[in-house]
């Protein structure tokens, strides 16, 4: 099921702010050259992430799933003067691409890239998070959530991407391991009384969660 109306998306893109040249270059290069280019956030979602970061002014951001680095660069714009973003990417080639763009940005000293398994890396970071973006393997979403919640400051925000999973969560019954994992995540969030949440229909769905 295709949930994203391309005409609506193009209209939203047309009436959203332009971004700096480096971000536009990264977006265009990923779309033109990466076999999984659909995984990049895109300008509209990127601007949403940027604005959330600018509104919350985080000291520490955690991103699970760097891909080519676009979303990390968007969120870095809201960091405080001493702020840092830790971003984790499993795939070595994507991590190299992301780092090359980080090195060219104004935030190169604020972005710390970790290459490897997030479930192994996160426990060793020993940080208190203000903003978290989850956009990695769907089967681990719930495990990521349970792992990071104790390290979130009160009022911290989690943004989880792809929570509609191409519309597959609307099927009865839900099938496929990724869609089932996302449905289990959504069901868990719905019952979690330690946080407030809203499911936003931005692109493939973003669950916005605020720790009480």
Secondary structure in CASP SS format (residue, H / E / C, confidence):
PFRMAT SS
TARGET T0000
AUTHOR 0000-0000-0000
METHOD secondary structure of the structure
MODEL  1
X C 1.00
X C 1.00
X C 1.00
X C 1.00
X C 1.00
X H 1.00
X H 1.00
X H 1.00
X H 1.00
X H 1.00
X H 1.00
X H 1.00
X H 1.00
X H 1.00
X C 1.00
X C 1.00
X C 1.00
X C 1.00
X C 1.00
X C 1.00
X H 1.00
X H 1.00
X H 1.00
X H 1.00
X H 1.00
X H 1.00
X H 1.00
X H 1.00
X H 1.00
X H 1.00
X H 1.00
X H 1.00
X H 1.00
X C 1.00
X C 1.00
X C 1.00
X H 1.00
X H 1.00
X H 1.00
X C 1.00
X C 1.00
X H 1.00
X H 1.00
X H 1.00
X H 1.00
X H 1.00
X H 1.00
X H 1.00
X H 1.00
X H 1.00
X H 1.00
X H 1.00
X H 1.00
X H 1.00
X H 1.00
X H 1.00
X C 1.00
X C 1.00
X C 1.00
X E 1.00
X E 1.00
X E 1.00
X E 1.00
X E 1.00
X C 1.00
X C 1.00
X C 1.00
X C 1.00
X C 1.00
X H 1.00
X H 1.00
X H 1.00
X H 1.00
X H 1.00
X H 1.00
X H 1.00
X C 1.00
X C 1.00
X C 1.00
X C 1.00
X C 1.00
X C 1.00
X C 1.00
X E 1.00
X E 1.00
X E 1.00
X E 1.00
X E 1.00
X E 1.00
X C 1.00
X C 1.00
X H 1.00
X H 1.00
X H 1.00
X H 1.00
X H 1.00
X H 1.00
X H 1.00
X H 1.00
X H 1.00
X H 1.00
X H 1.00
X H 1.00
X C 1.00
X C 1.00
X C 1.00
X C 1.00
X C 1.00
X C 1.00
X C 1.00
X E 1.00
X E 1.00
X E 1.00
X E 1.00
X E 1.00
X C 1.00
X C 1.00
X H 1.00
X H 1.00
X H 1.00
X H 1.00
X H 1.00
X H 1.00
X H 1.00
X C 1.00
X C 1.00
X C 1.00
X C 1.00
X E 1.00
X E 1.00
X E 1.00
X E 1.00
X E 1.00
X E 1.00
X C 1.00
X C 1.00
X C 1.00
X H 1.00
X H 1.00
X H 1.00
X H 1.00
X H 1.00
X H 1.00
X H 1.00
X H 1.00
X H 1.00
X H 1.00
X H 1.00
X H 1.00
X C 1.00
X C 1.00
X E 1.00
X E 1.00
X E 1.00
X E 1.00
X E 1.00
X E 1.00
X E 1.00
X E 1.00
X E 1.00
X E 1.00
X C 1.00
X C 1.00
X C 1.00
X H 1.00
X H 1.00
X H 1.00
X H 1.00
X H 1.00
X H 1.00
X C 1.00
X C 1.00
X C 1.00
X C 1.00
X C 1.00
X C 1.00
X H 1.00
X H 1.00
X H 1.00
X H 1.00
X H 1.00
X H 1.00
X H 1.00
X H 1.00
X H 1.00
X H 1.00
X H 1.00
X H 1.00
X H 1.00
X H 1.00
X H 1.00
X C 1.00
X C 1.00
X C 1.00
X E 1.00
X E 1.00
X E 1.00
X E 1.00
X E 1.00
X E 1.00
X C 1.00
X C 1.00
X C 1.00
X C 1.00
X C 1.00
X E 1.00
X E 1.00
X E 1.00
X E 1.00
X E 1.00
X E 1.00
X C 1.00
END
